[in-house]
Amino acid sequence: MDVVIVTANGMVKRTSVDEFRQQGRGGGGIAAMGVAAGDRVVGAAKLQMEQSVMVVTQSGTAIRFAASELRSMGRAAQGVRGIRLKDGDKVVAVVAL
């Protein structure tokens, strides 16, 4: 099982759930992705390799791609460009299908 993480500027990455340790009560959280200045994580979804991922933008553009197309990366990685955005557009959602 993997987790796909997407930022507002269109960066996407897939990481194995085994990379994340369990947090106890009072834990400070776990960094899931290296995020560039001015960017933020907008969504994450759990998925199997046979599923696909849909990324939706503010302007209504949606792209769909297979989870297997995404290279598996560690938690500290920034990801790869998943969608090219027009000026002023941002990613608003990610869904595993």
C-alpha positions in Angstrom: 0.0 0.0 0.0 1.2 3.5 -0.9 0.3 7.1 -0.2 0.2 9.7 -3.0 0.8 13.3 -1.9 0.1 16.4 -4.0 1.0 20.1 -3.6 -0.9 23.2 -4.7 1.8 23.9 -7.3 1.4 20.5 -9.0 4.2 18.4 -7.4 3.2 14.7 -6.9 4.9 11.8 -5.2 4.2 8.2 -4.1 5.6 6.9 -0.9 5.2 3.5 0.8 3.2 3.5 4.0 6.1 1.5 5.6 8.1 4.8 5.5 5.8 6.3 8.1 6.3 5.2 11.8 3.3 5.1 14.2 2.9 8.2 16.3 1.9 8.0 20.0 0.0 10.4 22.1 1.6 13.8 22.1 3.6 13.1 19.0 4.7 16.0 16.9 3.8 14.5 13.6 5.8 13.1 10.7 7.1 15.1 7.7 5.6 13.5 4.6 7.1 15.6 1.8 9.7 18.3 1.3 7.7 21.4 0.2 9.2 24.4 -1.6 8.7 27.9 -0.3 5.3 29.3 -1.2 3.8 25.8 -1.8 1.7 23.6 0.4 0.3 20.1 0.5 -3.3 20.0 -0.6 -4.1 16.4 -0.4 -3.0 12.8 0.2 -4.6 9.5 -0.6 -4.0 5.9 0.2 -3.8 3.6 -2.9 -2.9 0.3 -4.3 -0.7 -0.1 -7.4 -3.6 -1.1 -9.6 -5.5 2.1 -8.8 -5.3 5.5 -10.5 -5.0 9.0 -9.2 -7.0 12.1 -10.3 -5.7 15.6 -9.7 -8.1 18.5 -10.0 -7.3 22.2 -10.3 -9.1 25.4 -9.3 -10.0 26.1 -13.0 -11.6 22.7 -13.4 -8.9 20.9 -15.2 -8.6 17.2 -14.1 -5.9 14.7 -15.1 -5.9 11.0 -14.3 -2.9 8.7 -14.3 -2.0 5.2 -13.1 -0.3 4.9 -9.7 2.3 2.8 -11.3 3.4 5.8 -13.4 4.6 7.5 -10.3 8.1 6.6 -9.1 8.3 5.6 -5.4 10.2 8.2 -3.4 11.2 8.6 0.3 9.4 11.0 2.7 12.0 13.8 2.3 11.7 14.0 -1.5 9.9 16.9 -3.1 8.2 14.9 -5.8 7.9 15.4 -9.5 5.8 17.8 -11.6 2.5 16.0 -12.0 0.6 18.7 -13.8 1.5 21.9 -15.5 -0.5 24.8 -14.2 -1.5 28.1 -15.9 -0.6 31.4 -14.2 -2.7 31.8 -11.0 -4.1 28.2 -11.1 -3.6 25.8 -8.2 -4.3 22.2 -7.5 -7.3 21.8 -5.1 -7.9 18.1 -4.8 -6.4 14.6 -5.2 -8.5 11.4 -5.4 -7.5 7.7 -5.6 -9.8 5.8 -7.9 
